[in-house]
Amino acid sequence: MNSSWNIIAEHLRNELQAYGGLLSLFDEQQANLLRGDSDAVVAYAREIETQVEMTVDLRDLREQAVEAFALESGRPSGTGLKKLIPLFPKDVQPLLTALITEINHLIHRVRRGATRNHEMLSCAVDVHRETLRVLRPSAFIKTYSPQGQVSMSPSSPAWQAAG
């Protein structure tokens, strides 16, 4: 069991580091959004994608280690790590609890960062479209929904793909 807690703690540390890296990337992307550096924003979007994939892989590895520990301890498959904490040596329980708490905290911060950046990107796209609509009104077609709402759409498919 001693090696089990070491393995799980190492997985938690790796996962914690990955979430911290993801949070840092969201912060950098936001800074570039505010600077208007669209090339950097796109580059960070790619880095964020890669970091998310790595984070998911690390979480999966941790979940596998926790499941193996649960089964070794005679607990049902799918038992959460928090419920398994009492099975670890008393002196490592605070460490595991702190790592879990910090990961959960970072997950919430990452979600807020993702939402914030998404909102900023949406606003930038809306401003861009409105500017283009004002500068090139002939490039847009006015359509009406069945409810009578007006919508402005780019007039060519190539414009839609680029815009």
Secondary structure, DSSP 8 states (H G I E B T S, - for coil): -HHHHHHHHHHHHHHHHHHHHHHHHHHHHHHHHHHT-HHHHHHHHHHHHHHHHHHHHHHHHHHHHHHHHHHHTT--TT--HHHHGGGS-TTTHHHHHHHHHHHHHHHHHHHHHHHHHHHHHHHHHHHHHHHHHHH-GGGEEEEE-TT--EEEEESSHHHHHH-
